[in-house]
Amino acid sequence: MPPDPANAPRRRRIPRSFKELTPSDHFNPRTFFHEMVWKAWLTERGGSVKSPEFPQLKQDELALTWIGHASFLMQFDGLNALIDPNFANWLFLLKRLRRPGLRLEDLPPIDLVLLTHAHFDHFHKPTLRRLPTPKVGVMPWGCGNLARRLGFTRIIELRWWESFGSGDWKVTLVPAKHWGARTLRDEHRGYGGFVFEYRGRRIYHAGDSAYFDGFLDIGERMKPDIALLPIGAYYPESFRRVHMGPDEALRAFQDLKAKWFVPMHYGTFKLSFESMDEPARWLTQLAAEAGVTDQVRFLEEGVPSTF
């Protein structure tokens, strides 16, 4: 049988410039260094590290602890999961501008790790290496080789709408509008969001995504009651090809028909040109205008919130 061209390894080409590693033509080395590096170096790191007080949960409750950026600890009665964990103070030259809120050593035993895609701010190998074993890692197709030798006892790769589960829980990889290459345009790697189901609760983590009509489909098929949606890294306008601003994130929330909107992907790393406090301020304004203020839950890093 002839080999399947879709499964054939692709030859990687070394990028000719920094622009080829970004989703926008707005970057050049001088602009990148000034906006993303120099300004961040001059900014004092905010937030505080706390000793977490994890709640005693009832069977139908869950707790979310925002670690910062797109990282969450998700807890149920009898199950602890991490999503895109990142405790880094630096991502290469990029300074973390708000502390995680808790120490990695203060995490409870972790049963499951969900990784939405291979970008360094979401798939952070130094953090993953420090997590206690055993643990199961679930990630999109093409990312499994990155997870080897990171301490996972089992690595599961999914394609869009595929699910994996054990006992009372199930996780489904759902589409996103983003891209999956880690460094050198290794575009065979997948990306997406996750819908996690446990004892009747459904939590959706969008990963990184621009706005697209797939949110309607996810809402109709998966019916999440909590939506973790990114609201930062949207300016200049070309960044919206792969990210959402608060306006589009609110529209996605309405498409999903979820009960709760938990904002993420803002305020931690300087990844774009809007001010660090603009996404939260703008979303607060938009939510008030739309009459959904009571459904938007801003979380403080390191403080568990029960849903």
Residue, then its C-alpha position, 0 to 999 in steps of 0.5 A: m500500500p503506498p504511504d499516505p501523503a497526509n502522514a508523511p513527515r514535512r521538511r522544516r524550513i528555517p524562517r528567514s526573519f522574525k516576522e515568519l514566527t509571528p501571526s502579523d506583519h507588524f513585528n520587526p526586531r526593533t518594535f518587538f524589543h521596544e514594545m514586548v521586552w524593554k517596556a516589560w523590563l521597566t515594569e514592576r512585577g505585580g500580584s502576590v504569592k498566596s498559600p492557597e485554601f482549596p475548598q471542600l467541594k460537594q459532588d456537583e461543585l467545581a473550583l477554578t484557580w487561575i494561575g495566570h495567562a491561560s493556566f488554570l487548576m480545575q478541581f472536582d470532588g475526587l479529581n484535579a486537572l491542570i490546563d496549559p500550566n505555566f509558572a514561568n517568570w520569564l519566557f525567553l526575553l518576555k517578563r511575566l508581569r503578574r505572579p502566578g498567585l501560588r507556588l507550583e509546590d502548593l498544587p494538589p496531586i494532579d490527575l490530568v493535564l490538558l495542553t491546548h497547543a504547542h506555543f511556548d506560553h501554553f506548552h511550557k516544558p519547564t513547568l511540566r517537568r516539575l509536576p509530580t507524577p503520575k499524570v495523564g497528558v491530553m493534547p492535540w495531534g502532533c504534540g505528543n513528541l514534545a511531551r516525551r520525557l516530561g514525566f507523563t505516564r500516558i500521552i493522548e493525542l486528539r483530533w477535533w471532536e475526538s474524546f478521551g475519558s476514564g471513569d466519570w470524566k471525558v475531555t473533547l478537543v474542539p476547533a479553534k481559529h489559531w495555529g499550532a507551530r511551535t518554532l520553525r513552522d512545524e505546521h503538522r501540530g494541532y491546536g484547539g480548545f477543550v470541553f471537560e465533562y465530569r458528573g454533569r458539569r461541562i467546562y470549556h477552555a478555548g485555548d488561543s483563538a480568534y472569533f469564528d462561527g465555530f463557537l456556535d457549533i461548540g455551544e450547540r454540540m457541547k453545551p458548556d456551562i462555564a466558558l474560559l475565553p481569551i480577551g487579550a493580545y488583539y492589537p494591532e488589528s491584524f492580531r485578530r486573525v488569531h486572537m480575540g479582543p473583549d468584544e469578540a470574546l463576549r460575542a463568543f460567550q453569547d454564541l456558546k450560551a454558557k452560564w459563566f464567562v471567565p476571562m483569561h489570556y490577559g495581564t500576565f505577559k506583554l504579547s501585543f500593543e494594547s495596554m495591560d489593563e485595557p482588556a479587563r477594563w473594556l470587557t467590564q464596560l461591554a458586559a455592563e452594556a450587554g446586561v451580563t455583568d453578573q455572568v462575567r467572573f474575573l478571577e484573582e491569581g491563586v484564589p480558588s473560586t467555586f462554581 
